[in-house]
Amino acid sequence: MDRVRLGSAAIAAVTYDEGRGTLVVEFRDGGRYRYFKVPEIVYQKLLKTESAGAFWNEIKEQFEYQRLG
C-alpha cells in the first residue's frame, strides 16, 4: 500500500489496499475516509482522471465508508 499524493484541489492523497479492496481518501480539508469494496479499476481511473475530486464525487456513493480520525 503506497500513499499517492494527488494534484487535486479537493483530494490530497489516496492509499489503496488491493488485497482488501479498500481506499483511503485524504481530503485537503483534513477529512480522511476509508471506502470499502473499491475495484482496482476505479482506483486506477482516480489516479489518471483530470479532476480527481469531480470523479470521486460522482461515484463515492456507491461504496460504504467510515470516517477516520
DOLUM-305112 format. One record per atom (N, C-alpha, C, O, CB): residue in one letter; x, y, z. Coordinates in steps of 0.2 Angstrom, whole numbers, plus 5000, padded with zeros to 4 digits. Glycine has a CB too. Layout:
N
AXYZ/...
//
This chain:
69
M500449945000/M500050005000/M500450065000/M500850075005/M499550005006/D500450104995/D500850164994/D500350224995/D499850224991/D501250164988/R500550274998/R500150334999/R500350374992/R500950394991/R500250375005/V499850394988/V499950434982/V499750504983/V499150514984/V499650394976/R500150554983/R499950624983/R499650644976/R499850624971/R500450674985/L499050674977/L498750704970/L498750774970/L498850814975/L497950674970/G498750804964/G498750874962/G498050904962/G497950954959/G499150884956/S497650874965/S496950894965/S496850944970/S497150954975/S496450834967/A496350994969/A496151044973/A495751014979/A495751054984/A495751094969/A495450964978/A495050934984/A495350874988/A495250864994/A494350904981/I495750834984/I496050774987/I496750774987/I497150794983/I495850714983/A497050774994/A497750774995/A498150714993/A498650714990/A497850795002/A497850654995/A498250594994/A497750534995/A497150544997/A498750584999/V497950474992/V497550414992/V497950354994/V498550364992/V497150404986/T497750304997/T498050244998/T497650194997/T497050184999/T498350245006/Y497850144992/Y497450084990/Y497750024993/Y498350014992/Y497350084983/D497249984996/D497449914998/D497149864993/D496549854994/D497249905005/E497549844988/E497249794983/E497049734986/E496449704984/E497849784978/G497349704991/G497149644994/G496449644997/G496049604997/G497649614999/R496349705000/R495649715004/R495149755000/R494549755002/R495849755011/G495349784995/G494949824991/G494749894994/G494149914993/G494349794989/T495149914999/T494949975002/T495350035000/T495950024998/T495149965010/L495050095000/L495350154998/L495350205003/L494750225005/L495050174991/V495850235005/V495850295010/V495950355006/V496450365002/V496450285015/V495550405007/V495550465003/V495650515008/V495250525013/V494850474999/E496150555007/E496350615012/E496150675008/E496450695003/E497050615014/F495650715011/F495450775008/F495850835010/F496150835016/F494750785009/R495950885006/R496350945008/R496050985014/R496451015018/R496350995002/D495350975016/D495151005021/D495250965028/D495050985033/D494351015021/G495650915027/G495850875033/G495450805034/G495650765038/G495750915039/G494850805031/G494450745032/G494850685029/G495150685023/G493850755028/R494750625032/R495050565030/R494550505030/R494150495035/R495650535034/Y494450475025/Y493850425024/Y494150355021/Y494550355017/Y493250445020/R493950295024/R494150235021/R493450205017/R492950205020/R494350185026/Y493550195011/Y493050165007/Y493150095006/Y493750075005/Y492950205000/F492650055006/F492649985005/F492449954999/F491949984995/F492249945011/K492749894997/K492549864990/K492649904984/K492149904980/K491749834991/V493149944984/V493349984978/V493749944973/V494249924975/V493750044981/P493449934967/P493849894962/P494449934960/P494549994960/P493449884956/E495049894959/E495649924957/E495549974951/E495950024950/E496149874955/I495149954946/I495049994940/I494750064942/I494950114939/I494549964935/V494350074947/V494150134950/V494750174953/V494750234951/V493550124955/Y495150144956/Y495750174959/Y496250204953/Y496450254954/Y496150124964/Q496350154948/Q496750174943/Q496450234939/Q496850284937/Q496850124938/K495750244938/K495450294935/K495550364939/K495650414936/K494750284934/L495450354946/L495550404950/L496250444949/L496350504950/L495450384957/L496750394949/L497450424948/L497550464941/L497950504941/L497950364949/K497150434936/K497350464929/K496850524927/K496950554922/K497250404925/T496250534931/T495750574929/T496050654929/T496450664933/T495150574933/E495750694925/E495950764925/E495750794932/E496150844934/E495650804919/S495150784934/S494950814941/S494750754945/S494150724945/S494350854939/A495150734950/A495050684955/A494450694959/A494050654961/A495650674959/G494450764961/G493850774966/G493150774962/G492750744965/G493950854968/A493150794956/A492450784952/A492350714951/A491750694952/A492550824946/F492850674949/F492750604948/F492550564954/F492050534954/F493450574945/W492850584960/W492650544966/W491950564968/W491550524970/W493150564971/N491750634967/N491150654969/N490550614965/N490050604968/N491050724968/E490750594959/E490250564955/E490050494957/E489550464956/E490450564948/I490550464960/I490550384961/I490550364969/I490450314970/I491050354958/K490750414973/K490850394980/K490250364984/K490350324988/K491150454984/E489650384982/E489050354985/E488950284984/E488550244987/E488450394983/Q489350254979/Q489250184978/Q489650134983/Q489550074983/Q489650164971/F490050164987/F490450124992/F490250144999/F490150205001/F491150144991/E490250095003/E490250105010/E490850135013/E491350125010/E490050035014/Y490850175018/Y491450205020/Y491450225028/Y490850215031/Y491550275017/Q491950235031/Q492050255038/Q492450315038/Q492950325035/Q492250205042/R492350365042/R492750425043/R493350405048/R493250365053/R492350485046/L493950425047/L494550405051/L494750465054/L494750525052/L495050385046/G494950455061/G495150515065/G494850575064/G495050625068/G495850515064/
//
